[in-house]
Amino acid sequence: MEPGNKLAGISDNKMSKKKTDCIQCKHFYITWDPPFPYGCRAFAIKARRYPSCEVFIASGKDCQLFEMKRFGEIEKNNQNTNI
């Protein structure tokens, strides 16, 4: 393993330059399971690292199920339901 690399067996030159930001994905969630705090509904996994890292380690490819969250949609729906 190369010095400074935190992903076991993955060299920096193999990592994608454009990284998937799980926090901005609609499938990402925080679990209540302390050993596995991050989850992905699309892949049905819980992990210690962001799910996109786990996908990359397992497949060698960036996450193919990433979908951007629609920020603001929830606030609009909440405003319409207030009486």
mmCIF file as gemmi writes it, N, C-alpha and C atoms, coordinates in Angstrom:
data_model
loop_
_atom_site.group_PDB
_atom_site.id
_atom_site.type_symbol
_atom_site.label_atom_id
_atom_site.label_alt_id
_atom_site.label_comp_id
_atom_site.label_asym_id
_atom_site.label_entity_id
_atom_site.label_seq_id
_atom_site.pdbx_PDB_ins_code
_atom_site.Cartn_x
_atom_site.Cartn_y
_atom_site.Cartn_z
_atom_site.occupancy
_atom_site.B_iso_or_equiv
_atom_site.pdbx_formal_charge
_atom_site.auth_seq_id
_atom_site.auth_asym_id
_atom_site.pdbx_PDB_model_num
ATOM 1 N N . MET Axp A 1 ? 0.848 -1.183 0 1 0 ? 1 A 1
ATOM 2 C CA . MET Axp A 1 ? 0 0 0 1 0 ? 1 A 1
ATOM 3 C C . MET Axp A 1 ? 0.886 1.236 0 1 0 ? 1 A 1
ATOM 4 N N . GLU Axp A 2 ? 0.491 2.241 -0.723 1 0 ? 2 A 1
ATOM 5 C CA . GLU Axp A 2 ? 1.27 3.471 -0.817 1 0 ? 2 A 1
ATOM 6 C C . GLU Axp A 2 ? 1.104 4.311 0.443 1 0 ? 2 A 1
ATOM 7 N N . PRO Axp A 3 ? 2.147 5.044 0.825 1 0 ? 3 A 1
ATOM 8 C CA . PRO Axp A 3 ? 2.054 5.88 2.017 1 0 ? 3 A 1
ATOM 9 C C . PRO Axp A 3 ? 0.954 6.927 1.89 1 0 ? 3 A 1
ATOM 10 N N . GLY Axp A 4 ? 0.239 7.133 2.979 1 0 ? 4 A 1
ATOM 11 C CA . GLY Axp A 4 ? -0.8 8.162 2.993 1 0 ? 4 A 1
ATOM 12 C C . GLY Axp A 4 ? -2.13 7.734 2.402 1 0 ? 4 A 1
ATOM 13 N N . ASN Axp A 5 ? -2.198 6.547 1.834 1 0 ? 5 A 1
ATOM 14 C CA . ASN Axp A 5 ? -3.449 6.077 1.246 1 0 ? 5 A 1
ATOM 15 C C . ASN Axp A 5 ? -4.252 5.334 2.304 1 0 ? 5 A 1
ATOM 16 N N . LYS Axp A 6 ? -5.481 5.763 2.541 1 0 ? 6 A 1
ATOM 17 C CA . LYS Axp A 6 ? -6.311 5.158 3.585 1 0 ? 6 A 1
ATOM 18 C C . LYS Axp A 6 ? -7.193 4.034 3.066 1 0 ? 6 A 1
ATOM 19 N N . LEU Axp A 7 ? -7.31 3.885 1.767 1 0 ? 7 A 1
ATOM 20 C CA . LEU Axp A 7 ? -8.118 2.81 1.203 1 0 ? 7 A 1
ATOM 21 C C . LEU Axp A 7 ? -7.214 1.617 0.926 1 0 ? 7 A 1
ATOM 22 N N . ALA Axp A 8 ? -7.443 0.54 1.615 1 0 ? 8 A 1
ATOM 23 C CA . ALA Axp A 8 ? -6.576 -0.633 1.53 1 0 ? 8 A 1
ATOM 24 C C . ALA Axp A 8 ? -6.431 -1.133 0.105 1 0 ? 8 A 1
ATOM 25 N N . GLY Axp A 9 ? -5.201 -1.145 -0.379 1 0 ? 9 A 1
ATOM 26 C CA . GLY Axp A 9 ? -4.91 -1.723 -1.674 1 0 ? 9 A 1
ATOM 27 C C . GLY Axp A 9 ? -5.275 -0.875 -2.88 1 0 ? 9 A 1
ATOM 28 N N . ILE Axp A 10 ? -5.77 0.327 -2.695 1 0 ? 10 A 1
ATOM 29 C CA . ILE Axp A 10 ? -6.152 1.174 -3.818 1 0 ? 10 A 1
ATOM 30 C C . ILE Axp A 10 ? -5.162 2.323 -3.911 1 0 ? 10 A 1
ATOM 31 N N . SER Axp A 11 ? -4.431 2.397 -5.001 1 0 ? 11 A 1
ATOM 32 C CA . SER Axp A 11 ? -3.458 3.474 -5.149 1 0 ? 11 A 1
ATOM 33 C C . SER Axp A 11 ? -4.162 4.759 -5.583 1 0 ? 11 A 1
ATOM 34 N N . ASP Axp A 12 ? -3.52 5.89 -5.295 1 0 ? 12 A 1
ATOM 35 C CA . ASP Axp A 12 ? -4.107 7.192 -5.614 1 0 ? 12 A 1
ATOM 36 C C . ASP Axp A 12 ? -4.37 7.353 -7.107 1 0 ? 12 A 1
ATOM 37 N N . ASN Axp A 13 ? -3.489 6.786 -7.959 1 0 ? 13 A 1
ATOM 38 C CA . ASN Axp A 13 ? -3.688 6.946 -9.39 1 0 ? 13 A 1
ATOM 39 C C . ASN Axp A 13 ? -4.857 6.122 -9.907 1 0 ? 13 A 1
ATOM 40 N N . LYS Axp A 14 ? -5.328 5.146 -9.13 1 0 ? 14 A 1
ATOM 41 C CA . LYS Axp A 14 ? -6.492 4.356 -9.54 1 0 ? 14 A 1
ATOM 42 C C . LYS Axp A 14 ? -7.795 5.006 -9.093 1 0 ? 14 A 1
ATOM 43 N N . MET Axp A 15 ? -7.713 5.887 -8.09 1 0 ? 15 A 1
ATOM 44 C CA . MET Axp A 15 ? -8.916 6.557 -7.603 1 0 ? 15 A 1
ATOM 45 C C . MET Axp A 15 ? -9.385 7.576 -8.647 1 0 ? 15 A 1
ATOM 46 N N . SER Axp A 16 ? -10.663 7.671 -8.796 1 0 ? 16 A 1
ATOM 47 C CA . SER Axp A 16 ? -11.234 8.606 -9.749 1 0 ? 16 A 1
ATOM 48 C C . SER Axp A 16 ? -10.956 10.032 -9.309 1 0 ? 16 A 1
ATOM 49 N N . LYS Axp A 17 ? -10.69 10.902 -10.267 1 0 ? 17 A 1
ATOM 50 C CA . LYS Axp A 17 ? -10.468 12.307 -9.942 1 0 ? 17 A 1
ATOM 51 C C . LYS Axp A 17 ? -11.772 12.989 -9.558 1 0 ? 17 A 1
ATOM 52 N N . LYS Axp A 18 ? -12.877 12.528 -10.118 1 0 ? 18 A 1
ATOM 53 C CA . LYS Axp A 18 ? -14.197 13.056 -9.765 1 0 ? 18 A 1
ATOM 54 C C . LYS Axp A 18 ? -14.823 12.072 -8.785 1 0 ? 18 A 1
ATOM 55 N N . LYS Axp A 19 ? -14.895 12.466 -7.517 1 0 ? 19 A 1
ATOM 56 C CA . LYS Axp A 19 ? -15.425 11.568 -6.501 1 0 ? 19 A 1
ATOM 57 C C . LYS Axp A 19 ? -16.904 11.821 -6.289 1 0 ? 19 A 1
ATOM 58 N N . THR Axp A 20 ? -17.637 10.755 -6.07 1 0 ? 20 A 1
ATOM 59 C CA . THR Axp A 20 ? -19.057 10.848 -5.788 1 0 ? 20 A 1
ATOM 60 C C . THR Axp A 20 ? -19.244 11.358 -4.366 1 0 ? 20 A 1
ATOM 61 N N . ASP Axp A 21 ? -20.083 12.365 -4.194 1 0 ? 21 A 1
ATOM 62 C CA . ASP Axp A 21 ? -20.365 12.921 -2.874 1 0 ? 21 A 1
ATOM 63 C C . ASP Axp A 21 ? -21.659 12.311 -2.366 1 0 ? 21 A 1
ATOM 64 N N . CYS Axp A 22 ? -21.539 11.295 -1.53 1 0 ? 22 A 1
ATOM 65 C CA . CYS Axp A 22 ? -22.713 10.587 -1.024 1 0 ? 22 A 1
ATOM 66 C C . CYS Axp A 22 ? -23.693 11.521 -0.322 1 0 ? 22 A 1
ATOM 67 N N . ILE Axp A 23 ? -23.193 12.533 0.354 1 0 ? 23 A 1
ATOM 68 C CA . ILE Axp A 23 ? -24.069 13.436 1.108 1 0 ? 23 A 1
ATOM 69 C C . ILE Axp A 23 ? -25.071 14.124 0.181 1 0 ? 23 A 1
ATOM 70 N N . GLN Axp A 24 ? -24.712 14.317 -1.067 1 0 ? 24 A 1
ATOM 71 C CA . GLN Axp A 24 ? -25.612 14.969 -2.018 1 0 ? 24 A 1
ATOM 72 C C . GLN Axp A 24 ? -26.507 13.98 -2.762 1 0 ? 24 A 1
ATOM 73 N N . CYS Axp A 25 ? -26.394 12.695 -2.448 1 0 ? 25 A 1
ATOM 74 C CA . CYS Axp A 25 ? -27.191 11.672 -3.13 1 0 ? 25 A 1
ATOM 75 C C . CYS Axp A 25 ? -28.485 11.405 -2.369 1 0 ? 25 A 1
ATOM 76 N N . LYS Axp A 26 ? -29.566 11.211 -3.111 1 0 ? 26 A 1
ATOM 77 C CA . LYS Axp A 26 ? -30.87 10.98 -2.475 1 0 ? 26 A 1
ATOM 78 C C . LYS Axp A 26 ? -30.96 9.604 -1.814 1 0 ? 26 A 1
ATOM 79 N N . HIS Axp A 27 ? -30.062 8.682 -2.138 1 0 ? 27 A 1
ATOM 80 C CA . HIS Axp A 27 ? -30.077 7.337 -1.56 1 0 ? 27 A 1
ATOM 81 C C . HIS Axp A 27 ? -29.285 7.246 -0.253 1 0 ? 27 A 1
ATOM 82 N N . PHE Axp A 28 ? -28.475 8.255 0.048 1 0 ? 28 A 1
ATOM 83 C CA . PHE Axp A 28 ? -27.617 8.247 1.233 1 0 ? 28 A 1
ATOM 84 C C . PHE Axp A 28 ? -28.415 8.539 2.493 1 0 ? 28 A 1
ATOM 85 N N . TYR Axp A 29 ? -28.057 7.859 3.581 1 0 ? 29 A 1
ATOM 86 C CA . TYR Axp A 29 ? -28.661 8.157 4.879 1 0 ? 29 A 1
ATOM 87 C C . TYR Axp A 29 ? -27.687 7.81 5.995 1 0 ? 29 A 1
ATOM 88 N N . ILE Axp A 30 ? -27.928 8.376 7.166 1 0 ? 30 A 1
ATOM 89 C CA . ILE Axp A 30 ? -27.149 8.072 8.357 1 0 ? 30 A 1
ATOM 90 C C . ILE Axp A 30 ? -27.915 7.004 9.127 1 0 ? 30 A 1
ATOM 91 N N . THR Axp A 31 ? -27.225 5.931 9.482 1 0 ? 31 A 1
ATOM 92 C CA . THR Axp A 31 ? -27.874 4.823 10.189 1 0 ? 31 A 1
ATOM 93 C C . THR Axp A 31 ? -27.814 5.056 11.697 1 0 ? 31 A 1
ATOM 94 N N . TRP Axp A 32 ? -28.481 4.218 12.444 1 0 ? 32 A 1
ATOM 95 C CA . TRP Axp A 32 ? -28.41 4.236 13.906 1 0 ? 32 A 1
ATOM 96 C C . TRP Axp A 32 ? -27.435 3.18 14.404 1 0 ? 32 A 1
ATOM 97 N N . ASP Axp A 33 ? -26.699 2.571 13.511 1 0 ? 33 A 1
ATOM 98 C CA . ASP Axp A 33 ? -25.769 1.498 13.83 1 0 ? 33 A 1
ATOM 99 C C . ASP Axp A 33 ? -24.352 2.079 13.951 1 0 ? 33 A 1
ATOM 100 N N . PRO Axp A 34 ? -23.836 2.306 15.167 1 0 ? 34 A 1
ATOM 101 C CA . PRO Axp A 34 ? -22.538 2.972 15.33 1 0 ? 34 A 1
ATOM 102 C C . PRO Axp A 34 ? -21.371 2.341 14.561 1 0 ? 34 A 1
ATOM 103 N N . PRO Axp A 35 ? -21.256 1.014 14.467 1 0 ? 35 A 1
ATOM 104 C CA . PRO Axp A 35 ? -20.146 0.466 13.681 1 0 ? 35 A 1
ATOM 105 C C . PRO Axp A 35 ? -20.279 0.72 12.174 1 0 ? 35 A 1
ATOM 106 N N . PHE Axp A 36 ? -21.497 0.96 11.709 1 0 ? 36 A 1
ATOM 107 C CA . PHE Axp A 36 ? -21.756 1.195 10.286 1 0 ? 36 A 1
ATOM 108 C C . PHE Axp A 36 ? -22.654 2.428 10.142 1 0 ? 36 A 1
ATOM 109 N N . PRO Axp A 37 ? -22.079 3.624 10.279 1 0 ? 37 A 1
ATOM 110 C CA . PRO Axp A 37 ? -22.895 4.837 10.358 1 0 ? 37 A 1
ATOM 111 C C . PRO Axp A 37 ? -23.474 5.351 9.037 1 0 ? 37 A 1
ATOM 112 N N . TYR Axp A 38 ? -22.956 4.89 7.897 1 0 ? 38 A 1
ATOM 113 C CA . TYR Axp A 38 ? -23.402 5.419 6.604 1 0 ? 38 A 1
ATOM 114 C C . TYR Axp A 38 ? -24.146 4.344 5.819 1 0 ? 38 A 1
ATOM 115 N N . GLY Axp A 39 ? -25.245 4.743 5.173 1 0 ? 39 A 1
ATOM 116 C CA . GLY Axp A 39 ? -26.03 3.784 4.424 1 0 ? 39 A 1
ATOM 117 C C . GLY Axp A 39 ? -26.391 4.269 3.04 1 0 ? 39 A 1
ATOM 118 N N . CYS Axp A 40 ? -26.697 3.319 2.17 1 0 ? 40 A 1
ATOM 119 C CA . CYS Axp A 40 ? -27.16 3.611 0.814 1 0 ? 40 A 1
ATOM 120 C C . CYS Axp A 40 ? -28.399 2.756 0.555 1 0 ? 40 A 1
ATOM 121 N N . ARG Axp A 41 ? -29.52 3.406 0.306 1 0 ? 41 A 1
ATOM 122 C CA . ARG Axp A 41 ? -30.76 2.675 0.029 1 0 ? 41 A 1
ATOM 123 C C . ARG Axp A 41 ? -30.721 1.985 -1.331 1 0 ? 41 A 1
ATOM 124 N N . ALA Axp A 42 ? -30.04 2.575 -2.299 1 0 ? 42 A 1
ATOM 125 C CA . ALA Axp A 42 ? -29.987 1.991 -3.646 1 0 ? 42 A 1
ATOM 126 C C . ALA Axp A 42 ? -29.243 0.656 -3.647 1 0 ? 42 A 1
ATOM 127 N N . PHE Axp A 43 ? -28.139 0.585 -2.905 1 0 ? 43 A 1
ATOM 128 C CA . PHE Axp A 43 ? -27.359 -0.648 -2.84 1 0 ? 43 A 1
ATOM 129 C C . PHE Axp A 43 ? -27.738 -1.514 -1.637 1 0 ? 43 A 1
ATOM 130 N N . ALA Axp A 44 ? -28.585 -0.986 -0.769 1 0 ? 44 A 1
ATOM 131 C CA . ALA Axp A 44 ? -29.023 -1.693 0.444 1 0 ? 44 A 1
ATOM 132 C C . ALA Axp A 44 ? -27.817 -2.114 1.289 1 0 ? 44 A 1
ATOM 133 N N . ILE Axp A 45 ? -26.921 -1.143 1.541 1 0 ? 45 A 1
ATOM 134 C CA . ILE Axp A 45 ? -25.746 -1.423 2.362 1 0 ? 45 A 1
ATOM 135 C C . ILE Axp A 45 ? -25.599 -0.397 3.472 1 0 ? 45 A 1
ATOM 136 N N . LYS Axp A 46 ? -24.926 -0.82 4.541 1 0 ? 46 A 1
ATOM 137 C CA . LYS Axp A 46 ? -24.462 0.061 5.606 1 0 ? 46 A 1
ATOM 138 C C . LYS Axp A 46 ? -22.952 -0.126 5.661 1 0 ? 46 A 1
ATOM 139 N N . ALA Axp A 47 ? -22.206 0.957 5.932 1 0 ? 47 A 1
ATOM 140 C CA . ALA Axp A 47 ? -20.757 0.864 5.875 1 0 ? 47 A 1
ATOM 141 C C . ALA Axp A 47 ? -20.079 1.816 6.853 1 0 ? 47 A 1
ATOM 142 N N . ARG Axp A 48 ? -18.803 1.552 7.104 1 0 ? 48 A 1
ATOM 143 C CA . ARG Axp A 48 ? -18 2.443 7.939 1 0 ? 48 A 1
ATOM 144 C C . ARG Axp A 48 ? -17.571 3.68 7.169 1 0 ? 48 A 1
ATOM 145 N N . ARG Axp A 49 ? -17.343 3.514 5.878 1 0 ? 49 A 1
ATOM 146 C CA . ARG Axp A 49 ? -16.975 4.626 4.99 1 0 ? 49 A 1
ATOM 147 C C . ARG Axp A 49 ? -18.195 4.998 4.17 1 0 ? 49 A 1
ATOM 148 N N . TYR Axp A 50 ? -18.09 6.116 3.447 1 0 ? 50 A 1
ATOM 149 C CA . TYR Axp A 50 ? -19.188 6.472 2.554 1 0 ? 50 A 1
ATOM 150 C C . TYR Axp A 50 ? -19.428 5.314 1.581 1 0 ? 50 A 1
ATOM 151 N N . PRO Axp A 51 ? -20.692 5.021 1.279 1 0 ? 51 A 1
ATOM 152 C CA . PRO Axp A 51 ? -21.002 3.904 0.388 1 0 ? 51 A 1
ATOM 153 C C . PRO Axp A 51 ? -20.309 3.983 -0.974 1 0 ? 51 A 1
ATOM 154 N N . SER Axp A 52 ? -20.101 5.182 -1.495 1 0 ? 52 A 1
ATOM 155 C CA . SER Axp A 52 ? -19.427 5.299 -2.792 1 0 ? 52 A 1
ATOM 156 C C . SER Axp A 52 ? -18 4.758 -2.726 1 0 ? 52 A 1
ATOM 157 N N . CYS Axp A 53 ? -17.337 4.895 -1.576 1 0 ? 53 A 1
ATOM 158 C CA . CYS Axp A 53 ? -15.995 4.32 -1.399 1 0 ? 53 A 1
ATOM 159 C C . CYS Axp A 53 ? -16.066 2.797 -1.415 1 0 ? 53 A 1
ATOM 160 N N . GLU Axp A 54 ? -17.055 2.253 -0.742 1 0 ? 54 A 1
ATOM 161 C CA . GLU Axp A 54 ? -17.217 0.792 -0.713 1 0 ? 54 A 1
ATOM 162 C C . GLU Axp A 54 ? -17.501 0.246 -2.111 1 0 ? 54 A 1
ATOM 163 N N . VAL Axp A 55 ? -18.327 0.955 -2.863 1 0 ? 55 A 1
ATOM 164 C CA . VAL Axp A 55 ? -18.638 0.539 -4.235 1 0 ? 55 A 1
ATOM 165 C C . VAL Axp A 55 ? -17.377 0.562 -5.082 1 0 ? 55 A 1
ATOM 166 N N . PHE Axp A 56 ? -16.576 1.617 -4.941 1 0 ? 56 A 1
ATOM 167 C CA . PHE Axp A 56 ? -15.344 1.721 -5.724 1 0 ? 56 A 1
ATOM 168 C C . PHE Axp A 56 ? -14.367 0.607 -5.367 1 0 ? 56 A 1
ATOM 169 N N . ILE Axp A 57 ? -14.229 0.319 -4.088 1 0 ? 57 A 1
ATOM 170 C CA . ILE Axp A 57 ? -13.316 -0.738 -3.655 1 0 ? 57 A 1
ATOM 171 C C . ILE Axp A 57 ? -13.772 -2.101 -4.186 1 0 ? 57 A 1
ATOM 172 N N . ALA Axp A 58 ? -15.061 -2.351 -4.156 1 0 ? 58 A 1
ATOM 173 C CA . ALA Axp A 58 ? -15.59 -3.644 -4.599 1 0 ? 58 A 1
ATOM 174 C C . ALA Axp A 58 ? -15.576 -3.815 -6.111 1 0 ? 58 A 1
ATOM 175 N N . SER Axp A 59 ? -15.856 -2.727 -6.842 1 0 ? 59 A 1
ATOM 176 C CA . SER Axp A 59 ? -16.026 -2.869 -8.288 1 0 ? 59 A 1
ATOM 177 C C . SER Axp A 59 ? -14.939 -2.195 -9.128 1 0 ? 59 A 1
ATOM 178 N N . GLY Axp A 60 ? -14.221 -1.254 -8.518 1 0 ? 60 A 1
ATOM 179 C CA . GLY Axp A 60 ? -13.229 -0.496 -9.284 1 0 ? 60 A 1
ATOM 180 C C . GLY Axp A 60 ? -13.854 0.605 -10.117 1 0 ? 60 A 1
ATOM 181 N N . LYS Axp A 61 ? -15.153 0.837 -9.935 1 0 ? 61 A 1
ATOM 182 C CA . LYS Axp A 61 ? -15.875 1.859 -10.698 1 0 ? 61 A 1
ATOM 183 C C . LYS Axp A 61 ? -16.558 2.821 -9.737 1 0 ? 61 A 1
ATOM 184 N N . ASP Axp A 62 ? -16.776 4.047 -10.232 1 0 ? 62 A 1
ATOM 185 C CA . ASP Axp A 62 ? -17.543 5.011 -9.449 1 0 ? 62 A 1
ATOM 186 C C . ASP Axp A 62 ? -18.985 4.545 -9.33 1 0 ? 62 A 1
ATOM 187 N N . CYS Axp A 63 ? -19.677 5.051 -8.334 1 0 ? 63 A 1
ATOM 188 C CA . CYS Axp A 63 ? -21.074 4.693 -8.105 1 0 ? 63 A 1
ATOM 189 C C . CYS Axp A 63 ? -21.918 5.023 -9.341 1 0 ? 63 A 1
ATOM 190 N N . GLN Axp A 64 ? -22.671 4.051 -9.79 1 0 ? 64 A 1
ATOM 191 C CA . GLN Axp A 64 ? -23.516 4.221 -10.977 1 0 ? 64 A 1
ATOM 192 C C . GLN Axp A 64 ? -24.958 4.569 -10.618 1 0 ? 64 A 1
ATOM 193 N N . LEU Axp A 65 ? -25.286 4.572 -9.32 1 0 ? 65 A 1
ATOM 194 C CA . LEU Axp A 65 ? -26.666 4.819 -8.896 1 0 ? 65 A 1
ATOM 195 C C . LEU Axp A 65 ? -26.843 6.183 -8.231 1 0 ? 65 A 1
ATOM 196 N N . PHE Axp A 66 ? -25.821 7.044 -8.304 1 0 ? 66 A 1
ATOM 197 C CA . PHE Axp A 66 ? -25.899 8.375 -7.704 1 0 ? 66 A 1
ATOM 198 C C . PHE Axp A 66 ? -27.021 9.182 -8.343 1 0 ? 66 A 1
ATOM 199 N N . GLU Axp A 67 ? -27.863 9.782 -7.493 1 0 ? 67 A 1
ATOM 200 C CA . GLU Axp A 67 ? -28.908 10.712 -7.943 1 0 ? 67 A 1
ATOM 201 C C . GLU Axp A 67 ? -28.889 11.917 -7.019 1 0 ? 67 A 1
ATOM 202 N N . MET Axp A 68 ? -28.742 13.086 -7.579 1 0 ? 68 A 1
ATOM 203 C CA . MET Axp A 68 ? -28.667 14.311 -6.796 1 0 ? 68 A 1
ATOM 204 C C . MET Axp A 68 ? -29.96 14.536 -6.023 1 0 ? 68 A 1
ATOM 205 N N . LYS Axp A 69 ? -29.809 14.925 -4.75 1 0 ? 69 A 1
ATOM 206 C CA . LYS Axp A 69 ? -30.99 15.288 -3.955 1 0 ? 69 A 1
ATOM 207 C C . LYS Axp A 69 ? -31.61 16.536 -4.547 1 0 ? 69 A 1
ATOM 208 N N . ARG Axp A 70 ? -32.894 16.657 -4.408 1 0 ? 70 A 1
ATOM 209 C CA . ARG Axp A 70 ? -33.589 17.863 -4.852 1 0 ? 70 A 1
ATOM 210 C C . ARG Axp A 70 ? -33.779 18.765 -3.642 1 0 ? 70 A 1
ATOM 211 N N . PHE Axp A 71 ? -32.799 19.612 -3.414 1 0 ? 71 A 1
ATOM 212 C CA . PHE Axp A 71 ? -32.858 20.521 -2.282 1 0 ? 71 A 1
ATOM 213 C C . PHE Axp A 71 ? -33.953 21.546 -2.516 1 0 ? 71 A 1
ATOM 214 N N . GLY Axp A 72 ? -34.711 21.86 -1.47 1 0 ? 72 A 1
ATOM 215 C CA . GLY Axp A 72 ? -35.772 22.844 -1.573 1 0 ? 72 A 1
ATOM 216 C C . GLY Axp A 72 ? -37.133 22.224 -1.822 1 0 ? 72 A 1
ATOM 217 N N . GLU Axp A 73 ? -37.18 21.023 -2.356 1 0 ? 73 A 1
ATOM 218 C CA . GLU Axp A 73 ? -38.454 20.378 -2.64 1 0 ? 73 A 1
ATOM 219 C C . GLU Axp A 73 ? -39.211 20.073 -1.348 1 0 ? 73 A 1
ATOM 220 N N . ILE Axp A 74 ? -38.485 19.665 -0.322 1 0 ? 74 A 1
ATOM 221 C CA . ILE Axp A 74 ? -39.116 19.348 0.964 1 0 ? 74 A 1
ATOM 222 C C . ILE Axp A 74 ? -39.713 20.601 1.578 1 0 ? 74 A 1
ATOM 223 N N . GLU Axp A 75 ? -38.965 21.725 1.539 1 0 ? 75 A 1
ATOM 224 C CA . GLU Axp A 75 ? -39.48 22.963 2.112 1 0 ? 75 A 1
ATOM 225 C C . GLU Axp A 75 ? -40.749 23.425 1.397 1 0 ? 75 A 1
ATOM 226 N N . LYS Axp A 76 ? -40.784 23.297 0.075 1 0 ? 76 A 1
ATOM 227 C CA . LYS Axp A 76 ? -41.976 23.696 -0.688 1 0 ? 76 A 1
ATOM 228 C C . LYS Axp A 76 ? -43.175 22.856 -0.292 1 0 ? 76 A 1
ATOM 229 N N . ASN Axp A 77 ? -42.961 21.546 -0.129 1 0 ? 77 A 1
ATOM 230 C CA . ASN Axp A 77 ? -44.056 20.654 0.266 1 0 ? 77 A 1
ATOM 231 C C . ASN Axp A 77 ? -44.541 20.979 1.665 1 0 ? 77 A 1
ATOM 232 N N . ASN Axp A 78 ? -43.639 21.298 2.569 1 0 ? 78 A 1
ATOM 233 C CA . ASN Axp A 78 ? -44.026 21.651 3.94 1 0 ? 78 A 1
ATOM 234 C C . ASN Axp A 78 ? -44.818 22.951 3.968 1 0 ? 78 A 1
ATOM 235 N N . GLN Axp A 79 ? -44.482 23.922 3.137 1 0 ? 79 A 1
ATOM 236 C CA . GLN Axp A 79 ? -45.195 25.192 3.095 1 0 ? 79 A 1
ATOM 237 C C . GLN Axp A 79 ? -46.604 24.992 2.59 1 0 ? 79 A 1
ATOM 238 N N . ASN Axp A 80 ? -46.805 24.061 1.674 1 0 ? 80 A 1
ATOM 239 C CA . ASN Axp A 80 ? -48.142 23.812 1.121 1 0 ? 80 A 1
ATOM 240 C C . ASN Axp A 80 ? -49.052 23.097 2.112 1 0 ? 80 A 1
ATOM 241 N N . THR Axp A 81 ? -48.468 22.363 3.066 1 0 ? 81 A 1
ATOM 242 C CA . THR Axp A 81 ? -49.294 21.618 4.01 1 0 ? 81 A 1
ATOM 243 C C . THR Axp A 81 ? -49.652 22.428 5.256 1 0 ? 81 A 1
ATOM 244 N N . ASN Axp A 82 ? -48.963 23.54 5.483 1 0 ? 82 A 1
ATOM 245 C CA . ASN Axp A 82 ? -49.295 24.385 6.644 1 0 ? 82 A 1
ATOM 246 C C . ASN Axp A 82 ? -50.644 25.058 6.445 1 0 ? 82 A 1
ATOM 247 N N . ILE Axp A 83 ? -51.469 25.027 7.48 1 0 ? 83 A 1
ATOM 248 C CA . ILE Axp A 83 ? -52.798 25.622 7.386 1 0 ? 83 A 1
ATOM 249 C C . ILE Axp A 83 ? -52.85 26.903 8.182 1 0 ? 83 A 1
